[in-house]
Amino acid sequence: MAINKELLEILVCPLCKAPVQLTPDEQGLKCPECRRVYPIRDGIPTMIVDEARIEGE
């Protein structure tokens, strides 16, 4: 299930407030500033800092 384009345009990282980008595999939303990747479960972004993983760790 794809993320709605309008929703993707307004979502920001809850930690640093930078706009997020869809990951290449479309399984998460990545913040380019703090490198957190928020999971997408059943087509719903989980924008909770504790649920995110930091890319590169």
C-alpha positions in Angstrom: 0.0 0.0 0.0 1.5 3.3 -1.1 1.7 6.4 1.0 -0.6 9.2 -0.1 1.5 11.9 -1.9 -0.2 14.8 -0.1 0.5 13.1 3.3 4.1 12.6 2.4 4.4 16.3 1.6 3.3 17.4 5.1 5.1 14.8 7.2 8.1 15.9 9.2 10.5 14.2 11.6 8.9 14.5 15.1 12.4 15.0 16.6 14.1 17.6 14.4 11.1 18.8 12.2 12.9 18.1 8.9 10.7 16.8 6.0 11.0 13.0 5.6 11.5 11.1 2.4 10.2 7.7 1.4 12.9 5.0 1.5 13.8 3.2 -1.7 12.0 0.0 -0.5 9.0 2.1 0.5 9.0 0.4 4.0 9.9 3.6 5.9 10.3 7.3 6.0 13.8 8.7 6.4 14.8 12.0 7.9 17.8 13.3 6.0 18.9 15.5 9.0 19.0 13.0 12.0 19.0 9.8 9.8 16.1 8.2 11.6 14.0 5.9 9.6 10.3 5.6 10.8 8.6 2.3 9.8 5.5 2.1 7.7 3.2 -0.7 8.9 0.1 -1.7 7.0 0.4 1.6 5.0 0.5 3.8 8.1 3.7 5.7 9.0 4.7 5.2 12.6 6.1 8.6 13.5 7.3 7.8 17.0 10.9 8.5 17.9 11.3 5.4 20.0 10.0 3.2 17.1 12.6 4.7 14.6 16.0 3.2 13.8 19.0 5.3 13.1 20.5 4.5 9.7 24.1 3.6 9.8 24.1 2.0 13.3 
